[in-house]
Amino acid sequence: KERFERIREIAAEMVACKADMPKETVEGLFCGEKGYQTPKLDTRAAIFKDDKILLVKEDGRWSLPGGWVDVAESVYSNTVKEVKEEAGVDVKPLRVIALQDRNRHNLPRYIYSICKVFVLCELLGGQFENNSETTESGFFALDNLPLLFTEKNTCEQIKMCFEAKDSQH
């Protein structure tokens, strides 16, 4: 056990040096978890109206509504919860569009693994409400996307959602 703990310390020192970050910050990123290192889950909802996709604005950039899957939540229930919190609308998840390794599709790369789950949803109703995470929401055509929050979703990922909407599978 002591050897593995020392290896973890050395790895944190190496990353801190390469990333020009304090060792304590790096340790906080990946040394706090003592158990088996599993990926975090991030759900992203694809919600359409009139051939436009719903995006929410956060920190001046736009993304599909979504977020970390909380403990005791399923992908289904977390998608519903995150959409309500960020966009103010009610949805019914219909099917998973894709599972993606975030580090293969989004920048910057993270030191820990994230599995992004894109979920096609049916819009049931509701409207945007002020909240602590997002400043507005809107529907956008694929050829008229605003400045994207590419850490959360890229143009290619949104295009994939449009393709899934138009597909029967």
Disulfide bonds with the S-S distance in Angstrom:
none
